[in-house]
Amino acid sequence: MKPLKHLLLLALFIFLSCNSKNNPTDELTNIYTKLKTTYAPDKRVELFDVNFEFVDNQLILEGETTSKQAFSILLDSLKNRNLNFTNNVRILPDDAVGLKQYAIARNSVINIRSNPKHSAELGTQGLLGMPLKVLDKKGDFYRIQTPDTYISWVDKGGIHLMNKSEFDAWNDAKKIIFTKNYGYTYIDKSKDSQIVSDITLGGLLKYISEDNDFYEVKYPDNRIGFIKKDEAVIYSSWLESVVATKENVETVAKTMNGFPYLWGGTSSKGIDCSGFTKMVYLMNGFIIPRDASQQINAGETVDKDLKFEGLEKGDLMFFGKKATADKKQRVTHVGIWLGNGKMEFIHAAGNVHLSSMDSKESNYDGFNKNRYLGSKRYLGVKDEMIVDLKEVIKL
């Protein structure tokens, strides 16, 4: 990224010199906008929020960022103009979280919200055992970043905070993954014993021991439980055996048939359209972007003519409002093409179900056919936004 940084700096300096008669605040705002567009265009995955104010000829910077590189370029720009400034910008994570800059989800499903309050919109969810970066703290809420880089807020009861060594130890430990849609861990080796907690598809727990019927497992907060062996598998064995074929994508998708719709949901307790596609690919060994408007930017474009031609089972189909002369395309829905001769796709709308693009079929979906925007292929495509868990580097 160094060449890009130097070129961007040069462009900024030229910009400043050509606009030296402008209000300094306006000039700095323009620089900030350029940096934000380059380094943090999507606030869901990167923060770069900086405000400028002149008080008695002294420039004061306020705000917060997760992009050290963007902020470094901004500071270089100020220094090269010989501006006196006070820097109050927080580079996250900072002292608000101290050494506890990591966490693991401790509940079956954790609700991750747009703002640090329980009444805020549900942005996404995390599953038991999910590794998280901790960026900030406000009251009883922590701003965290999920493995798909989504940034938002979770209440303290949903996570177990860790320092780097504790976090690494958790990531390196042998684990089991829960493979049924819904179940429980028990306080003893019996399904009739007291329940430790519920657990949902994709949940991870640390492996302790096993017998013929149960795994003994440990939670990130050190609770001990037992889970039925026919409902889970050793994570490393599962990952090694997972092969993301078209047929396996369909099989996993159909096991979620009937899951209730929940805005922001990514679990068997409730799931939205992009949470569904994300979960299907997760159980096929891939981490993909969270939202439909992000998912459409990954993979290989197929069916450019929007005729439902050249599509293959497992392709993601996108829907929404088409671009006009004065408005950009808006992606609001996503599903998975099944390629079964009936022009069917599976998606979460009301609940997870199959619909068809063929007007002759009983499950014809004319509404979505009329707002079809195109499709993307993920299977067999190398893309930095499609993370293969077999190759993943720990947070």
KOLKELUM-200915 format. One record per residue (C-alpha): residue number from 1; residue in three letters; chain; x, y, z. Coordinates in pm, whole numbers. Example, Ala and Ser with C-alpha at 12.3 -4.5 7.8 and 13.67 -1.06 7.14 Angstrom:
% residues 2
SITE    n  res  chain      xx      yy      zz
SITE    1  ALA      A    1230    -450     780
SITE    2  SER      A    1367    -106     714
***
This chain:
% residues 395
SITE    n  res  chain      xx      yy      zz
SITE    1  MET      A       0       0       0
SITE    2  LYS      A     300     238      28
SITE    3  PRO      A     297     345    -341
SITE    4  LEU      A     -74     421    -310
SITE    5  LYS      A     -10     623       6
SITE    6  HIS      A     261     831    -160
SITE    7  LEU      A      53     895    -472
SITE    8  LEU      A    -245     990    -264
SITE    9  LEU      A     -34    1227     -54
SITE   10  LEU      A     101    1391    -368
SITE   11  ALA      A    -247    1436    -506
SITE   12  LEU      A    -361    1588    -179
SITE   13  PHE      A     -73    1834    -165
SITE   14  ILE      A    -140    1941    -525
SITE   15  PHE      A    -503    1980    -436
SITE   16  LEU      A    -413    2200    -140
SITE   17  SER      A    -175    2419    -332
SITE   18  CYS      A    -432    2475    -604
SITE   19  ASN      A    -694    2573    -350
SITE   20  SER      A    -488    2775    -102
SITE   21  LYS      A    -737    3060    -106
SITE   22  ASN      A   -1019    2841      20
SITE   23  ASN      A   -1133    2817     378
SITE   24  PRO      A    -888    2576     553
SITE   25  THR      A   -1175    2382     705
SITE   26  ASP      A   -1328    2329     360
SITE   27  GLU      A    -992    2215     222
SITE   28  LEU      A    -941    1968     506
SITE   29  THR      A   -1293    1838     467
SITE   30  ASN      A   -1220    1769     100
SITE   31  ILE      A    -901    1582     193
SITE   32  TYR      A   -1090    1385     455
SITE   33  THR      A   -1358    1294     202
SITE   34  LYS      A   -1097    1165     -43
SITE   35  LEU      A    -935     956     230
SITE   36  LYS      A   -1268     820     348
SITE   37  THR      A   -1363     721      -5
SITE   38  THR      A   -1030     540     -50
SITE   39  TYR      A    -982     371     287
SITE   40  ALA      A   -1323     351     453
SITE   41  PRO      A   -1602     369     193
SITE   42  ASP      A   -1822     126     388
SITE   43  LYS      A   -1874     221     752
SITE   44  ARG      A   -2002    -130     821
SITE   45  VAL      A   -1647    -267     796
SITE   46  GLU      A   -1412      32     851
SITE   47  LEU      A   -1447     351    1058
SITE   48  PHE      A   -1301     689     961
SITE   49  ASP      A   -1507     963    1124
SITE   50  VAL      A   -1310    1286    1180
SITE   51  ASN      A   -1443    1638    1243
SITE   52  PHE      A   -1249    1965    1204
SITE   53  GLU      A   -1297    2289    1393
SITE   54  PHE      A   -1088    2607    1418
SITE   55  VAL      A   -1086    2775    1760
SITE   56  ASP      A    -863    3086    1799
SITE   57  ASN      A    -658    2983    1491
SITE   58  GLN      A    -605    2641    1647
SITE   59  LEU      A    -730    2339    1452
SITE   60  ILE      A    -901    2078    1667
SITE   61  LEU      A    -953    1724    1538
SITE   62  GLU      A   -1226    1510    1695
SITE   63  GLY      A   -1355    1167    1605
SITE   64  GLU      A   -1261     801    1580
SITE   65  THR      A   -1110     563    1327
SITE   66  THR      A   -1002     202    1278
SITE   67  SER      A    -783     297     979
SITE   68  LYS      A    -438     393    1105
SITE   69  GLN      A    -317     435     748
SITE   70  ALA      A    -585     686     649
SITE   71  PHE      A    -532     886     966
SITE   72  SER      A    -153     886     918
SITE   73  ILE      A    -198    1038     572
SITE   74  LEU      A    -432    1300     716
SITE   75  LEU      A    -177    1397     982
SITE   76  ASP      A      99    1417     719
SITE   77  SER      A    -122    1653     521
SITE   78  LEU      A    -166    1881     823
SITE   79  LYS      A     203    1881     912
SITE   80  ASN      A     304    1969     558
SITE   81  ARG      A      79    2276     576
SITE   82  ASN      A     244    2377     903
SITE   83  LEU      A     -93    2389    1074
SITE   84  ASN      A    -108    2391    1452
SITE   85  PHE      A    -357    2134    1563
SITE   86  THR      A    -482    1943    1864
SITE   87  ASN      A    -542    1577    1795
SITE   88  ASN      A    -837    1431    1989
SITE   89  VAL      A    -910    1153    1739
SITE   90  ARG      A    -934     805    1887
SITE   91  ILE      A    -764     522    1698
SITE   92  LEU      A    -966     213    1790
SITE   93  PRO      A    -914       4    1990
SITE   94  ASP      A    -773     230    2261
SITE   95  ASP      A    -767     265    2641
SITE   96  ALA      A   -1145     223    2659
SITE   97  VAL      A   -1093    -152    2621
SITE   98  GLY      A    -731    -176    2742
SITE   99  LEU      A    -569    -514    2686
SITE  100  LYS      A    -904    -692    2643
SITE  101  GLN      A    -913    -629    2268
SITE  102  TYR      A   -1064    -967    2181
SITE  103  ALA      A   -1372   -1165    2275
SITE  104  ILE      A   -1556   -1490    2210
SITE  105  ALA      A   -1934   -1518    2182
SITE  106  ARG      A   -2058   -1701    2494
SITE  107  ASN      A   -2428   -1746    2410
SITE  108  SER      A   -2587   -1964    2142
SITE  109  VAL      A   -2667   -1648    1945
SITE  110  ILE      A   -2552   -1295    2024
SITE  111  ASN      A   -2745    -994    1896
SITE  112  ILE      A   -2520    -731    1741
SITE  113  ARG      A   -2688    -390    1712
SITE  114  SER      A   -2637     -69    1519
SITE  115  ASN      A   -2599     139    1836
SITE  116  PRO      A   -2503      68    2199
SITE  117  LYS      A   -2854      13    2332
SITE  118  HIS      A   -3099    -277    2341
SITE  119  SER      A   -3360     -84    2143
SITE  120  ALA      A   -3125     -29    1848
SITE  121  GLU      A   -3176    -203    1516
SITE  122  LEU      A   -3040    -558    1492
SITE  123  GLY      A   -2752    -538    1246
SITE  124  THR      A   -2634    -898    1255
SITE  125  GLN      A   -2581   -1193    1489
SITE  126  GLY      A   -2288   -1401    1606
SITE  127  LEU      A   -2280   -1769    1695
SITE  128  LEU      A   -2147   -1939    2007
SITE  129  GLY      A   -1767   -1957    1996
SITE  130  MET      A   -1729   -1688    1729
SITE  131  PRO      A   -1399   -1495    1761
SITE  132  LEU      A   -1437   -1116    1774
SITE  133  LYS      A   -1220    -807    1778
SITE  134  VAL      A   -1315    -555    2048
SITE  135  LEU      A   -1284    -191    1937
SITE  136  ASP      A   -1464      24    2193
SITE  137  LYS      A   -1682      30    2502
SITE  138  LYS      A   -1981     245    2591
SITE  139  GLY      A   -2177     162    2906
SITE  140  ASP      A   -2267    -207    2902
SITE  141  PHE      A   -2202    -240    2527
SITE  142  TYR      A   -1889    -323    2331
SITE  143  ARG      A   -1822    -227    1972
SITE  144  ILE      A   -1693    -541    1807
SITE  145  GLN      A   -1585    -664    1464
SITE  146  THR      A   -1693   -1008    1344
SITE  147  PRO      A   -1486   -1243    1123
SITE  148  ASP      A   -1666   -1103     816
SITE  149  THR      A   -1534    -758     930
SITE  150  TYR      A   -1882    -627    1024
SITE  151  ILE      A   -1859    -358    1294
SITE  152  SER      A   -2139    -298    1544
SITE  153  TRP      A   -2237    -321    1913
SITE  154  VAL      A   -2309    -614    2148
SITE  155  ASP      A   -2408    -613    2514
SITE  156  LYS      A   -2155    -739    2765
SITE  157  GLY      A   -2361   -1047    2853
SITE  158  GLY      A   -2313   -1195    2508
SITE  159  ILE      A   -1934   -1211    2504
SITE  160  HIS      A   -1634   -1320    2709
SITE  161  LEU      A   -1349   -1068    2691
SITE  162  MET      A    -991   -1188    2639
SITE  163  ASN      A    -640   -1056    2597
SITE  164  LYS      A    -428   -1162    2299
SITE  165  SER      A    -273   -1470    2462
SITE  166  GLU      A    -611   -1597    2588
SITE  167  PHE      A    -764   -1535    2247
SITE  168  ASP      A    -485   -1721    2068
SITE  169  ALA      A    -520   -2012    2311
SITE  170  TRP      A    -892   -2034    2235
SITE  171  ASN      A    -834   -2024    1858
SITE  172  ASP      A    -563   -2291    1879
SITE  173  ALA      A    -766   -2527    2097
SITE  174  LYS      A    -935   -2839    1962
SITE  175  LYS      A   -1308   -2774    1913
SITE  176  ILE      A   -1636   -2931    1820
SITE  177  ILE      A   -1890   -2777    1583
SITE  178  PHE      A   -2264   -2824    1628
SITE  179  THR      A   -2417   -2959    1306
SITE  180  LYS      A   -2790   -2976    1385
SITE  181  ASN      A   -3024   -2682    1355
SITE  182  TYR      A   -3092   -2659    1726
SITE  183  GLY      A   -3003   -2840    2047
SITE  184  TYR      A   -2860   -2822    2400
SITE  185  THR      A   -2553   -2881    2609
SITE  186  TYR      A   -2610   -3062    2938
SITE  187  ILE      A   -2458   -3050    3283
SITE  188  ASP      A   -2407   -3428    3277
SITE  189  LYS      A   -2385   -3714    3026
SITE  190  SER      A   -2759   -3740    2989
SITE  191  LYS      A   -3015   -3551    2783
SITE  192  ASP      A   -3239   -3568    3087
SITE  193  SER      A   -2993   -3374    3301
SITE  194  GLN      A   -2999   -2998    3359
SITE  195  ILE      A   -2935   -2781    3054
SITE  196  VAL      A   -2624   -2563    3049
SITE  197  SER      A   -2746   -2368    2745
SITE  198  ASP      A   -2900   -2405    2404
SITE  199  ILE      A   -2684   -2422    2090
SITE  200  THR      A   -2754   -2363    1722
SITE  201  LEU      A   -2611   -2468    1386
SITE  202  GLY      A   -2246   -2367    1353
SITE  203  GLY      A   -2180   -2315    1725
SITE  204  LEU      A   -1825   -2389    1843
SITE  205  LEU      A   -1705   -2515    2182
SITE  206  LYS      A   -1368   -2629    2313
SITE  207  TYR      A   -1318   -3006    2314
SITE  208  ILE      A   -1225   -3164    2651
SITE  209  SER      A   -1296   -3537    2617
SITE  210  GLU      A   -1544   -3789    2477
SITE  211  ASP      A   -1704   -4126    2526
SITE  212  ASN      A   -1935   -4329    2302
SITE  213  ASP      A   -2229   -4091    2338
SITE  214  PHE      A   -2111   -3746    2447
SITE  215  TYR      A   -1844   -3482    2398
SITE  216  GLU      A   -1729   -3298    2707
SITE  217  VAL      A   -1689   -2932    2611
SITE  218  LYS      A   -1580   -2601    2763
SITE  219  TYR      A   -1731   -2259    2699
SITE  220  PRO      A   -1515   -1948    2652
SITE  221  ASP      A   -1615   -1842    3006
SITE  222  ASN      A   -1503   -2187    3137
SITE  223  ARG      A   -1846   -2342    3186
SITE  224  ILE      A   -1837   -2718    3131
SITE  225  GLY      A   -2105   -2909    2942
SITE  226  PHE      A   -2181   -3228    2754
SITE  227  ILE      A   -2315   -3250    2402
SITE  228  LYS      A   -2455   -3551    2215
SITE  229  LYS      A   -2204   -3692    1968
SITE  230  ASP      A   -2465   -3743    1697
SITE  231  GLU      A   -2527   -3366    1698
SITE  232  ALA      A   -2168   -3245    1668
SITE  233  VAL      A   -1831   -3330    1518
SITE  234  ILE      A   -1467   -3240    1575
SITE  235  TYR      A   -1423   -2907    1398
SITE  236  SER      A   -1094   -2990    1227
SITE  237  SER      A   -1242   -3315    1090
SITE  238  TRP      A   -1554   -3134     974
SITE  239  LEU      A   -1353   -2864     799
SITE  240  GLU      A   -1125   -3117     631
SITE  241  SER      A   -1423   -3311     500
SITE  242  VAL      A   -1626   -3013     378
SITE  243  VAL      A   -1634   -2984       1
SITE  244  ALA      A   -1825   -2685    -131
SITE  245  THR      A   -1996   -2845    -430
SITE  246  LYS      A   -2314   -2722    -594
SITE  247  GLU      A   -2500   -3018    -446
SITE  248  ASN      A   -2371   -2951     -95
SITE  249  VAL      A   -2477   -2587    -115
SITE  250  GLU      A   -2827   -2701    -207
SITE  251  THR      A   -2833   -2966      65
SITE  252  VAL      A   -2734   -2721     338
SITE  253  ALA      A   -2976   -2457     210
SITE  254  LYS      A   -3268   -2699     218
SITE  255  THR      A   -3194   -2804     577
SITE  256  MET      A   -3286   -2446     667
SITE  257  ASN      A   -3618   -2460     486
SITE  258  GLY      A   -3884   -2305     709
SITE  259  PHE      A   -3645   -2103     928
SITE  260  PRO      A   -3834   -1789    1038
SITE  261  TYR      A   -3737   -1452     893
SITE  262  LEU      A   -3568   -1205    1126
SITE  263  TRP      A   -3416    -876    1012
SITE  264  GLY      A   -3047    -898    1104
SITE  265  GLY      A   -3071   -1269    1187
SITE  266  THR      A   -2801   -1521    1094
SITE  267  SER      A   -2909   -1827    1292
SITE  268  SER      A   -3172   -2098    1313
SITE  269  LYS      A   -3358   -1880    1564
SITE  270  GLY      A   -3429   -1633    1285
SITE  271  ILE      A   -3257   -1534     963
SITE  272  ASP      A   -3273   -1264     698
SITE  273  CYS      A   -3202   -1303     327
SITE  274  SER      A   -2827   -1233     337
SITE  275  GLY      A   -2792   -1402     675
SITE  276  PHE      A   -2932   -1713     507
SITE  277  THR      A   -2686   -1708     214
SITE  278  LYS      A   -2405   -1630     456
SITE  279  MET      A   -2498   -1924     679
SITE  280  VAL      A   -2528   -2164     383
SITE  281  TYR      A   -2177   -2076     270
SITE  282  LEU      A   -2041   -2085     625
SITE  283  MET      A   -2157   -2445     659
SITE  284  ASN      A   -1979   -2513     330
SITE  285  GLY      A   -1653   -2373     469
SITE  286  PHE      A   -1659   -2008     360
SITE  287  ILE      A   -1696   -1669     527
SITE  288  ILE      A   -1869   -1429     289
SITE  289  PRO      A   -1977   -1064     333
SITE  290  ARG      A   -2269    -997     565
SITE  291  ASP      A   -2520    -791     365
SITE  292  ALA      A   -2666    -843      19
SITE  293  SER      A   -2531    -504     -92
SITE  294  GLN      A   -2184    -631       2
SITE  295  GLN      A   -2228    -984    -133
SITE  296  ILE      A   -2302    -852    -482
SITE  297  ASN      A   -1951    -703    -493
SITE  298  ALA      A   -1786   -1045    -454
SITE  299  GLY      A   -1752   -1338    -691
SITE  300  GLU      A   -1784   -1364   -1069
SITE  301  THR      A   -2068   -1198   -1258
SITE  302  VAL      A   -2299   -1436   -1444
SITE  303  ASP      A   -2623   -1388   -1641
SITE  304  LYS      A   -2527   -1037   -1755
SITE  305  ASP      A   -2833   -1018   -1980
SITE  306  LEU      A   -3071   -1099   -1692
SITE  307  LYS      A   -3231   -1387   -1883
SITE  308  PHE      A   -3161   -1657   -1623
SITE  309  GLU      A   -2913   -1812   -1863
SITE  310  GLY      A   -2574   -1956   -1771
SITE  311  LEU      A   -2672   -1983   -1405
SITE  312  GLU      A   -2550   -2279   -1201
SITE  313  LYS      A   -2671   -2430    -876
SITE  314  GLY      A   -2527   -2230    -584
SITE  315  ASP      A   -2506   -1895    -763
SITE  316  LEU      A   -2630   -1597    -562
SITE  317  MET      A   -2919   -1402    -717
SITE  318  PHE      A   -2970   -1037    -630
SITE  319  PHE      A   -3284    -826    -632
SITE  320  GLY      A   -3381    -466    -564
SITE  321  LYS      A   -3420    -135    -745
SITE  322  LYS      A   -3249     -93   -1079
SITE  323  ALA      A   -3035     210   -1150
SITE  324  THR      A   -3193     516   -1309
SITE  325  ALA      A   -3048     832   -1458
SITE  326  ASP      A   -3030     998   -1118
SITE  327  LYS      A   -3018     703    -875
SITE  328  LYS      A   -2776     417    -822
SITE  329  GLN      A   -2882      52    -816
SITE  330  ARG      A   -3004     -56    -473
SITE  331  VAL      A   -2965    -420    -367
SITE  332  THR      A   -3223    -527    -109
SITE  333  HIS      A   -3259    -904    -142
SITE  334  VAL      A   -3059   -1218    -224
SITE  335  GLY      A   -3128   -1587    -282
SITE  336  ILE      A   -2957   -1904    -408
SITE  337  TRP      A   -3026   -2048    -754
SITE  338  LEU      A   -3102   -2420    -747
SITE  339  GLY      A   -3075   -2498   -1117
SITE  340  ASN      A   -3326   -2781   -1104
SITE  341  GLY      A   -3517   -2734   -1428
SITE  342  LYS      A   -3799   -2548   -1254
SITE  343  MET      A   -3611   -2215   -1240
SITE  344  GLU      A   -3624   -2239    -862
SITE  345  PHE      A   -3423   -2050    -606
SITE  346  ILE      A   -3426   -2064    -226
SITE  347  HIS      A   -3437   -1751     -12
SITE  348  ALA      A   -3547   -1603     319
SITE  349  ALA      A   -3858   -1389     282
SITE  350  GLY      A   -4121   -1442     551
SITE  351  ASN      A   -3937   -1769     607
SITE  352  VAL      A   -3687   -1975     412
SITE  353  HIS      A   -3862   -2131     113
SITE  354  LEU      A   -3835   -2217    -256
SITE  355  SER      A   -3967   -1986    -527
SITE  356  SER      A   -3960   -2005    -905
SITE  357  MET      A   -3891   -1765   -1190
SITE  358  ASP      A   -4115   -1976   -1417
SITE  359  SER      A   -4466   -1834   -1441
SITE  360  LYS      A   -4599   -2186   -1502
SITE  361  GLU      A   -4488   -2309   -1160
SITE  362  SER      A   -4715   -2292    -854
SITE  363  ASN      A   -4447   -2113    -654
SITE  364  TYR      A   -4385   -1846    -920
SITE  365  ASP      A   -4241   -1525    -773
SITE  366  GLY      A   -4330   -1247   -1013
SITE  367  PHE      A   -4240    -977    -761
SITE  368  ASN      A   -3876   -1081    -742
SITE  369  LYS      A   -3855   -1163   -1113
SITE  370  ASN      A   -3945    -803   -1190
SITE  371  ARG      A   -3671    -668    -964
SITE  372  TYR      A   -3393    -912   -1057
SITE  373  LEU      A   -3054    -737   -1078
SITE  374  GLY      A   -2819   -1022   -1171
SITE  375  SER      A   -2620   -1305   -1016
SITE  376  LYS      A   -2274   -1382    -882
SITE  377  ARG      A   -2082   -1711    -872
SITE  378  TYR      A   -1884   -1787    -557
SITE  379  LEU      A   -1798   -2154    -604
SITE  380  GLY      A   -1455   -2203    -758
SITE  381  VAL      A   -1384   -1828    -760
SITE  382  LYS      A   -1083   -1672    -587
SITE  383  ASP      A   -1187   -1346    -423
SITE  384  GLU      A   -1053   -1172    -112
SITE  385  MET      A   -1413   -1117      -1
SITE  386  ILE      A   -1479   -1494      -8
SITE  387  VAL      A   -1269   -1642     272
SITE  388  ASP      A   -1194   -2013     263
SITE  389  LEU      A   -1187   -2136     624
SITE  390  LYS      A    -929   -2394     527
SITE  391  GLU      A    -690   -2111     443
SITE  392  VAL      A    -806   -1854     695
SITE  393  ILE      A    -558   -1659     904
SITE  394  LYS      A    -668   -1603    1261
SITE  395  LEU      A    -784   -1256    1364
***
